[in-house]
Amino acid sequence: MEPVQSRTDVGSETNVEEKDIPAPPRSLPFAILCKLWGPPGLVIAGQLILQTLAWTFFGVVWARGIVAIPTMGLPKAIWFKPLSFLFTNISSILAGISTFLFSWGVKQAIVQHLRTEGMSFETFLAGMSISSRQLIKDLKRKKWTALSIVVSVACFEQTSGWNTLLTPQQFVFDDDMWGRDIDLSSSLLKSQFASGTLDFCVFESSKQISLAVGQTESGFSALNGDRLFPTSTTVLDNDFNTSTGGIIPMVFDDIISSSWFPDTTVLPGSLSHPAAASSSRGLSWKWNMGQQGFSADVNCQFQDLNAGTTPSLFINPDPRMTNESQTVPTQYNISSNCAAPSALNSQSIYASAGDGTTGQGYVLMIACNGVDSYQLIFVGRGGLYSYLETTVCTFTPSVTRVQAGYSWDRSTSLTTIDMETLANGRPDIGGPAAVSAVQTIYNMMYFAQAISTNVVGDQIKSILENVQDFQADSIHYALEEYLRGVAEYSGSIFRACLSAQNGTFPNGVPSQMTILSTGKLHTEFFGWQFTATSSWILIPGTFVGLATIYIVLRALAMHPGNDRDGGEFKPDDPLDLVAASAAGGLPGVFSGSKKDREEAAKRVHMVLEHAPGYGLGLKHRGRRVSSV
């Protein structure tokens, strides 16, 4: 017979006979590692892999703020349900794997205990119920009942947790935006203009070839937009629907400015980066900003000007012939005795039109200074441009407030800007932006005139041709809208010129010359967005995973030296359970009513060991309460 020892359980006077267990022949860590090679190691590795996947995915989305899935322009109804179905099935599979590993780990722990000190039949039944996620409905065993409820709920909620974690959703993201821009009303800006610091941006920047093209484009876009024709103006790599509103594009990233303003480097991104926007550049964004703009009130009228009027007007053709076989264009000169705007010699301008015999026409302009506004005198002659006649436009630049709506499209990587100029602009006569606007219009008209055509005259006429029986009011209105668009374009270029680094201000505009702009960022996307408070979705799976690992490691730590032979025993296999009970003689223990059998189960303490001639058997070893 095997030696036995007698002991008294704490809190009980019942003696328990227990089989002596030989001391482990190997060190505890080494024995545990040996045991891990096999099913215990697979259970632990499986749960670690699942938890690593879950927490890594959560951490990546949390760190980036937003992870979006491209919808490729398809409607929500097409992609939402199939993807939801796919990820729901994936979530069910992962939750099922975790639950299976938990059940497998509990059963292995039960077998470890049965092979060593054993356990009560009552504890065995409770452990098997826990492994199969069954509720234990016994108020006398409150701890087992509570544990079964916790395990059942956690295993059940794993599917929901994985589904919430993995299934992409439709999200709406809103955030506050702010940035700083140069203040055209700054007294410091005007004093620097008087000292000549701003001369390049006021008088020379709009002479660059890349900007000269945009001058006529901006006027034509403004005129088309007023007629509700689709049009846009590209400024600093951003597309403005119709006019620019005199603003600088408020965007996140720096804009290369060297092609627009020689020797400069970049136009710094003027917007702060919300956490999501800075880490999720793949989204399409919209943001609305209240900004300081620049525009002009323009009023045009036909006037019959001559040498004796105020302002005066002189038109002098100067035809010249080089020889009989070659002709040169006719030279036209218009001039006035009015005072020119600051540092702008515009009282006299020459232009070539025609071949000296059949002139195709021209449109020339001179600018005059005024107290409350500028006067722009346009002269249109020839068959093509006679509709303009002699037109005087009162031009009043103003610093305005605008509402700018930005849209960044991820598919094209372009930003489109819609403008709405608000009322109550402040006149800006004589300011650097105003003088720059007049200079821009002057240069535009100079470059627009070719030998036989004038770009400005052609564009305005192309719009008027769509107006049936256009009269003087239509002509004036078209010219007013055109000039307003060019003035707003000039305001945007002036801002950009001053803001470009390594230009007028090497390190960018000084903060005391800037003004705050605020707005709202908005996006709707299909994907994932997690916050720290979202981590609750990982609680069910993490609890099941940690519980599995704890149960398996605890069983191995308590019984690291268990090397008993006897074959495999599956406690959830009815055939194995019945065979082991018969081999160990347990069937004879239970008799009587169900209540009697329940009482007997509390008294039976069984051990799993080899029964000669029968294989593995569950043997009765007295009463001892053990836990898994």
Secondary structure, DSSP 8 states (H G I E B T S, - for coil): ---EEEEE-TT---EEEEE-----SS-HHHHHHHHHTTHHHHHHHHHHHHHHHHHHHHHHHHHHS-EE---TT--HHHHHHHHHHHHHHHHHHHHHHHHHHHHHHHHHHHHHHHHTT-EEHHHHHHHHHHHTT-----TTSHHHHHHHHHHHHHHHHHHHHHHHHHS-EEEEEEEEEEEEEE-TT-HHHHHHHHTTTTHIIIIIGGGSHHHHHHHHHHHHHHHHHHTT---EEEETTEEEES--TT-----SS-EE-TTTSTT--EE---B---HHHHH-TTS-EEEEEEEEEEEEEEEEEE----TTSSS--EEEEE--EEETTEE--EEEEEE-SS--STT---SEEEEEESSSSS---EEEEEEE--SSSEEEEEEEESTTTGGG-EEEEEEEEEEEEEEEEEEEETTTTEEEEEEEE-S--EE-TTSHHHHHHHHHHHHHHHHHB-SS-BHHHHHHHHHHTTSTT--HHHHHHHHHHHHHHHHHHHHHHHHHHHHSTTTTSTTSS-GGGEEEEEEEEEEEEEEE---GGGGGGGHHHHHHHHHHHHHHHHHHHHSTT----S----TT-HHHHHHHHHHHTGGGT--SSHHHHHHHHHH-EEEEEEETTTEEEEEE--------
